[in-house]
Amino acid sequence: AVKTDGYGTFVRRVTCTNNVWTTTQLWSNTDPSTAFVTPVARDGCVYGTFGTENNSPVNQLKCVNMLNGTAKWSQASFGRGGLLMVGNYLMALTETGQLVLAQVNSTAYVEVGRFQALPTSNVKCWNMPAIADGKVYVRSTSYGAAYDFSLPDSTPAIAVGPASLNLGSLQVGTSASGTFYVTNIGGGTL
């Protein structure tokens, strides 16, 4: 169990033996701590926007070892934003309204992409994004937005096997006539 707030963080191991529940505190410290947002955990690491309530926007997105509280990596300028774990990705909304996708990776921060999801004037994004049916919903104290990241239901018009694919100058994205997608015949990523 992880407990964190603007005053510190502690981790307790919760076990049940012979129907008796016990907890053991693994560590406690004032750094790292989060203000407002609950971190997420996977494979012995906690991911969250850490810093104190008063030092925003310098709060950092960090990966913290759950056994001893040491930071494995940190990335600056996330502020008091929030994040979700979506499959093997972290989806974060920074305090200034940027939506960020990064890999769940305990050895290094690996950003997949980011964009300004909400206007920057008069913005305080102190919450996490919400996801439903391929759409991402974000809000601040002044604005709200929804982004549709769902994939089309139809099979791609062109499917090629990985052995015959030459990525040379191929770009996947949008054109004047619509969006196109490239997948391999097995459906995996290229």
Disulfide bonds with the S-S distance in Angstrom:
none
